[in-house]
């Protein structure tokens, strides 16, 4: 009798332990918003500042920027189309080679930020090295894409994304990003500050100068109720 | 023998220096230099946060905080930090350029029905264009060639 009770208890515990991973996966994170600031200084000395709030919803696959500076406007990215809306009117529409599902917002919500979403891309992990307190992985593009894409190098510190560097197919450093601080909300971690240094390539193929950009985020909210009209911002016809 | 050992040692040290330049050092930046470069923009950000609703056009060009500050309109550049364009290649192009292999890659990697559909459309368009090209060159141009 006692033995059967012990076996029954052990069985229940085993079932509970086996269900734990499923329970954690079941916490579906589908939307997030954060206040952002993007400061840029290019190689010619020109500067820009963009402030606002970004909304991302994985269900609607929409990335919405409510910009309040330099001017009040709304940017909506759906698929690879960028829409600019001012005072409720669509004033601009252009192709943008960016899918909302290939952004840091989606990577953060799907817990793929650690490797910048590369695990689920056309890149494969190559050499892994430990240097000082960084673990550095070189990601190599699919063989068929090597003429168009270069390697991506990712650095992780304390098991978190620390830096990422993008190379051209000729192995020239195109840009690097450094991630500082992590905002935590709703079970996800999101970078507080991203410093990006871009090394522009001229039409003649030579690299000179650099542009620097600092993006900061605060007031991160995950799976927030309400504001559906912004998360699923309806793009006006004109 | 000694020369060989010395040469190997020098080579090993040189290789280590080479690795140092492309590894941890790659992710080091001069924070003081960056802070100095962004002092004006930091001040401008503080001003905008303190004066809710103010815009660049309202501040005017004679304001020292807006010297060299532009509304570039380069959205792609501004948002480049948020997502990497090469990784966000439209599914249509995967299908168009890599045909069935591109559709398969999108199907297995993106695991998204809509994206796979776009890749399939790209593949179909590419196949249609190839068929037209073949019809033109083999049936039209080829037959014309027979008359000569």
Boltz contact constraints between the chains, C-beta under 6 A:
constraints:
  - contact:
      token1: [A, 37]
      token2: [B, 45]
      max_distance: 6.0
  - contact:
      token1: [A, 38]
      token2: [B, 78]
      max_distance: 6.0
  - contact:
      token1: [A, 39]
      token2: [B, 38]
      max_distance: 6.0
  - contact:
      token1: [A, 39]
      token2: [B, 41]
      max_distance: 6.0
  - contact:
      token1: [A, 41]
      token2: [B, 37]
      max_distance: 6.0
  - contact:
      token1: [A, 45]
      token2: [B, 68]
      max_distance: 6.0
  - contact:
      token1: [A, 46]
      token2: [B, 68]
      max_distance: 6.0
  - contact:
      token1: [A, 46]
      token2: [B, 70]
      max_distance: 6.0
  - contact:
      token1: [A, 47]
      token2: [B, 41]
      max_distance: 6.0
  - contact:
      token1: [A, 47]
      token2: [B, 68]
      max_distance: 6.0
  - contact:
      token1: [A, 47]
      token2: [B, 69]
      max_distance: 6.0
  - contact:
      token1: [A, 48]
      token2: [B, 70]
      max_distance: 6.0
  - contact:
      token1: [A, 48]
      token2: [B, 72]
      max_distance: 6.0
  - contact:
      token1: [A, 49]
      token2: [B, 41]
      max_distance: 6.0
  - contact:
      token1: [A, 49]
      token2: [B, 44]
      max_distance: 6.0
  - contact:
      token1: [A, 50]
      token2: [B, 78]
      max_distance: 6.0
  - contact:
      token1: [A, 69]
      token2: [B, 48]
      max_distance: 6.0
  - contact:
      token1: [A, 70]
      token2: [B, 56]
      max_distance: 6.0
  - contact:
      token1: [A, 70]
      token2: [B, 71]
      max_distance: 6.0
  - contact:
      token1: [A, 71]
      token2: [B, 55]
      max_distance: 6.0
  - contact:
      token1: [A, 80]
      token2: [B, 90]
      max_distance: 6.0
  - contact:
      token1: [A, 82]
      token2: [B, 75]
      max_distance: 6.0
  - contact:
      token1: [A, 96]
      token2: [B, 76]
      max_distance: 6.0
  - contact:
      token1: [A, 97]
      token2: [B, 85]
      max_distance: 6.0
  - contact:
      token1: [A, 97]
      token2: [B, 88]
      max_distance: 6.0
  - contact:
      token1: [A, 98]
      token2: [B, 83]
      max_distance: 6.0
  - contact:
      token1: [A, 98]
      token2: [B, 85]
      max_distance: 6.0
  - contact:
      token1: [A, 98]
      token2: [B, 88]
      max_distance: 6.0
  - contact:
      token1: [A, 99]
      token2: [B, 88]
      max_distance: 6.0
  - contact:
      token1: [A, 102]
      token2: [B, 83]
      max_distance: 6.0
  - contact:
      token1: [A, 102]
      token2: [B, 87]
      max_distance: 6.0
  - contact:
      token1: [A, 102]
      token2: [B, 88]
      max_distance: 6.0
  - contact:
      token1: [A, 103]
      token2: [B, 82]
      max_distance: 6.0
  - contact:
      token1: [A, 103]
      token2: [B, 83]
      max_distance: 6.0
  - contact:
      token1: [A, 104]
      token2: [B, 82]
      max_distance: 6.0
  - contact:
      token1: [A, 120]
      token2: [B, 109]
      max_distance: 6.0
  - contact:
      token1: [A, 121]
      token2: [B, 87]
      max_distance: 6.0
  - contact:
      token1: [A, 131]
      token2: [B, 23]
      max_distance: 6.0
  - contact:
      token1: [A, 131]
      token2: [B, 24]
      max_distance: 6.0
  - contact:
      token1: [A, 132]
      token2: [B, 24]
      max_distance: 6.0
  - contact:
      token1: [A, 134]
      token2: [B, 24]
      max_distance: 6.0
  - contact:
      token1: [A, 136]
      token2: [B, 23]
      max_distance: 6.0
  - contact:
      token1: [A, 149]
      token2: [B, 86]
      max_distance: 6.0
  - contact:
      token1: [A, 155]
      token2: [B, 27]
      max_distance: 6.0
  - contact:
      token1: [A, 163]
      token2: [B, 27]
      max_distance: 6.0
  - contact:
      token1: [A, 165]
      token2: [B, 26]
      max_distance: 6.0
  - contact:
      token1: [A, 178]
      token2: [B, 27]
      max_distance: 6.0
  - contact:
      token1: [A, 194]
      token2: [B, 81]
      max_distance: 6.0
  - contact:
      token1: [A, 196]
      token2: [B, 81]
      max_distance: 6.0
  - contact:
      token1: [A, 215]
      token2: [B, 81]
      max_distance: 6.0
